[in-house]
């Protein structure tokens, strides 16, 4: 149980981070190394969750929660499996053209849930692959194999193929040969996808494709300042789990006099202001309880605790401003925002500890909760899932707040520097660090 204190201290943060890290020990398949999408029994692997898990193993080593030798074994298990798993147009393959299907069978690695070959989820996986290649840099054979496999996996992703002869990257592909109709255009979590696709070798996309992606930016005003709008929190947070964007902006951002990091701080301010105003009159909302993002919830018209009927959205990209809101919050929001607004995050954690003591499951936050719905306690409805993506975000963002460790690792990767520069980013560490 999260212990309320007058001021949340580092021992609580450490406990949350360590418990979240434990997800990747508890929910990794011993044969394939793949990480389960959620804690539900028989859940498939998410390749994105596997990318987060890979990125968390070095943090576990540095924090003393896992030995370097065990971490090397876990990393090699999954990298070897990914390198050897079938890549073809066959519907049962693990991937095609270096990309991977969104969901894979934990034990066989075969495509499951009729999922798409996902460009953005593959990018999250490759980000994890590159992170471990930066960390395991010793000269012994096992760490050398990690770097060799990482290079192989990154090199074979055919980012250019995913353009499907268009000016922007497609969101994915389905066998036997159909690209998804939607493309990545406008500010989204696909920022990370573009950095990796631009920074690659033989199959890299060109700067003109990033320019086409950025043409879809939606700028709004935030207290007289320009804000690059994206309503759900995860859009701002996922790329920055890996990318140190403090003081960095692309051409459009520089023209507006802002950068990605400050833009995220404004996104958090929008979320807190929405919770304070609470236009939906939902239970618990306020300065110290906020967090609208993609998550599960019940679906349909349900009666709230106060007697009103409310349409619940099921799985949806909730957000603020202008995003849908049905009273369902993501409890991990404050932790994941620590690098950007530590005071607001810490006060929110204290509030959650005092007001919703039953949220944590084995020390981990669930995927979502809705205190406006009837339930066993003040938490109301609580998701029975713990989600791998959420746990990875918690581990990585706490670490970036505590030490900047993940950002330091990825800054050392030539592909990250090259990708950011080809996208037109400048400032921040790009201007001060040389390789």
C-alpha positions, -999 to +999 in steps of 0.1 A: +000+000+000+012+035-008+021+052+025+008+087+028+033+112+042+034+150+045+059+151+018+064+121-005+100+110+000+125+091-020+118+058-002+082+059-016+094+067-050+120+039-048+093+015-037+070+024-067+099+022-091+111-012-078+076-027-079+071-015-114+104-029-124+093-062-109+066-065-136+093-073-162+107-101-140+072-115-132+058-113-167+086-123-191+085-157-208+115-177-198+120-192-233+113-162-256+120-134-232+089-116-245+070-094-220+032-097-214+010-069-225-009-070-192-009-090-159-041-109-170-036-146-173-029-157-209-023-122-221-001-121-252+031-102-255+032-066-266+063-058-285+061-023-271+060-036-236+090-058-245+108-026-256+101-009-223+112-040-205+145-041-223+151-004-213+143-012-177+168-040-172+198-016-171+180+005-145+175-026-124+212-034-126+221+002-116+197+001-087+208-033-075+175-050-081+190-075-105+225-087-112+243-077-144+247-113-152+210-120-149+201-089-169+225-100-197+208-134-197+173-119-200+184-095-227+201-121-248+171-144-245+148-119-261+173-105-286+182-140-298+145-149-301+137-118-321+166-123-344+157-159-351+119-156-351+102-159-386+100-128-407+077-133-437+043-126-452+029-157-434+001-148-410+018-168-382+052-151-385+065-128-358+070-100-382+079-089-417+105-065-432+121-061-398+088-049-382+069-069-356+033-076-350+017-056-322+008-087-302+028-120-302+021-153-285+043-153-254+056-188-259+058-192-297+062-156-309+035-161-335+012-132-344-019-132-322-052-114-319-051-108-357-029-078-349-013-054-373+024-052-382+028-020-361+053+007-371+051+026-338+051-005-316+082-017-335+098+016-328+092+012-291+108-022-293+138-010-312+143+019-288+146-008-261+170-028-282+192+002-288+191+012-251+206-022-240+232-019-267+243+014-252+244+000-217+261-034-222+293-020-236+319-043-220+343-064-241+332-098-230+314-121-255+279-119-241+278-081-241+294-081-276+266-103-288+240-079-274+255-051-294+257-073-325+221-085-323+209-050-316+227-037-347+212-065-368+176-059-355+178-022-361+194-026-396+168-049-410+138-027-402+127-014-437+114+020-426+113+032-462+090+003-472+065+015-445+060+047-465+041+027-490+051+052-517+036+080-497+050+111-481+044+099-445+048+066-427+018+043-425+006+031-392+010-006-401+004-035-424-017-067-424-009-100-441-009-111-468-003-076-482-024-047-471-012-015-456-034+003-430-051+033-445-041+057-417-007+074-417+013+093-391+007+130-397+007+155-368+022+155-333+019+120-317+039+093-300+053+086-335+079+112-329+101+084-316+093+064-347+105+092-370+137+097-351+146+060-354+135+059-391+156+090-399+186+078-380+188+044-396+212+032-422+203+016-455+165+018-450+162+053-436+135+077-446+143+113-456+139+146-438+111+154-462+090+127-447+094+142-412+084+176-427+052+160-440+045+145-406+051+179-389+028+197-414-001+182-394+008+200-361-021+215-343-011+246-324-033+262-298-029+290-273-020+283-237-020+314-215-008+334-245+019+309-254+019+285-284+012+249-274+015+219-297-017+201-289-021+164-281-048+156-255-037+122-241-007+123-218+010+093-232+016+110-265+039+135-248+055+110-225+063+079-245+090+094-268+106+113-239+110+081-219+140+077-242+146+111-258+161+139-238+142+168-254+151+195-229+157+226-249+152+207-282+128+217-309+123+211-346+119+239-371+082+245-363+089+246-326+118+270-329+096+293-350+071+293-322+098+299-296+092+267-277+106+231-273+093+196-266+101+196-229+083+229-221+054+218-244+049+188-221+048+210-191+020+230-207+002+197-215+004+188-178-009+223-169-039+217-192-046+184-175-045+199-140-066+229-150-092+206-166-093+185-134-097+217-113-126+230-134-141+195-136-167+203-162-181+167-159-185+170-122-166+138-116-156+125-082-122+134-069-110+157-097-088+186-086-053+201-086-040+169-070-060+143-089-055+144-127-043+122-155-062+116-187-047+092-212-053+060-231-068+033-208-095+008-204-128+014-186-163-001-185-184+006-216-220+018-219-244+039-198-238+034-162-251+050-130-225+070-111-223+072-073-242+105-073-271+090-092-263+105-126-261+084-158-228+086-176-217+071-209-185+052-203-161+048-232-144+015-227-109+017-241-103+053-253-077+080-257-089+103-230-073+137-227-074+175-221-081+199-236-108+188-261-103+151-255-130+128-242-135+124-204-158+100-186-143+103-151-117+075-157-081+085-147-047+068-151-031+067-116+004+065-130+002+100-145+018+119-116+048+095-114+054+096-152+054+134-151+081+137-124+108+149-148+086+178-160+066+190-130+081+173-098+062+195-073+028+188-089+037+152-093+048+147-057+017+165-043-005+143-065+012+112-051+006+123-016-030+129-024-035+095-040-019+078-010-042+095+014-075+094-006-071+061-026-051+038-004-064+007-022-052+015-057-018-004-056-017-040-065+016-057-054+029-021-052+019-013-088-006+011-102-034-005-123-042+007-158-070+030-147-097+038-121-129+058-119-138+071-085-172+083-098-184+047-102-196+025-074-169+002-060-155-014-029-139+018-017-133+054-026-114+042-057-146+032-073-140+011-104-104-002-106-090-019-137-080-055-130-051-051-153-016-039-146-003-028-180+033-034-191+036-001-210+025+018-178+050+000-156+078+007-181+070+044-182+070+045-144+104+029-141+120+050-169+105+084-159+113+080-123+149+072-133+151+102-157+139+124-128+163+108-103+194+106-124+188+112-161+202+077-167+181+066-197+186+100-214+223+097-208+223+063-225+204+073-255+223+105-260+254+082-266+237+065-296+247+079-330+214+069-345+195+091-320+217+121-327+215+115-364+177+110-364+170+142-344+193+163-366+178+150-398+144+159-384+156+194-379+160+194-341+186+216-326+195+231-292+198+213-259+224+185-257+227+185-295+244+218-292+266+210-262+276+173-266+299+161-294+305+126-305 
